[in-house]
Amino acid sequence: MDVNIYLLYGVPVVGLVMALVRLAREVGLPTKYAPALALVLGVIGGIAIAYQQGTDFVQGAVIGLVIGAAASGFYDNAKFVGAAPDEGE
């Protein structure tokens, strides 16, 4: 599998999307909209990758959905890091 399908000018798009979502949250975006923003930014990033590589934009949009979902999943899982364990355990 070619790793370049996840890079935009050498920058990993998943990390870029995660950083932009975090920046938006710092500016005041409600947390409940963070996954939707990650998906939108992922699709934009996927289309930009498709444009850069000269491939089909639909393929880029699908890759962007994967990128956005991955960034959203990383964000959701990071919420639980450092959380106190349940008292019943």
N, C-alpha and C positions, 0 to 999 in steps of 0.2 A: 504494500500500500504506500502511496506517495504522500509524504507528510506535507508537501507544498500546498495541498488543497486546503490546509488549515492556516496558511500563512499569507499575510497581506504585506508585501514588500519586506518580508523577513520577520514580521511581527506576528506572534501567535494571536489569532483573532479571539479565541476564548478568553485569554487574559485581558485583552483590550476591552472586550464586552464587560467582563467582570469589573474592571476598573471604572468604566464609564457608568455602570449601574451604581457602583458605590459612590461615585462623585455625585450622581443625581440624587441619591439618598441623602448625602451630606448637605446638598443645597435645599432639600425639603420635599423630595418625592416621597409620598406615603409608601410604606413597606409593601402593602398589598399590591402595588403596581410594579414592583421590581421584576417579577418573572415576565410580565408582559413586555416591559421595556427590554429585557434581555433577549426575548424572542425577536422583537423588532430590530434591535441592533444587530443580532445574529444574521437575520435575513439581509440587512443592508451590507454587512460584512461579507456574506456569502456572494452576493451579487457583485460586490467590488472585486472579490477574488476571481469570479468568473470573467469579469471585464479585463482584469490584469492578465489572466492566462489565456484569454481568447476562446473560452468555452461557452456553452449554452447557459443563458441566464436562469432557466428553470432549474438546471442542475445546481447552479450557484445558490438559488433560493432554498433548495432542499438541504444543501450543505449548511447554509445559514441557519435553518431550523435546528439542525443537529448542534451547531455551535451555540445557538441561543439556549437550547434545552440543557446542554452541558454546563453553560455558565449559570443558568438558573439552578440547576441541581447542585453545583458547587456552593452557591450562595445558601441554599436551603440546608445543606449538610453542615456548613460552617456555623450556622446558628447554634447547633447542638454541641459544638466543641466548647468545652469549659462549663457546660450546664451542670448543675448539681444533680446527682443521681436521685432517683425516686427513693423516698424513705422506706418503702416496702422491700427494697432489695437488700 
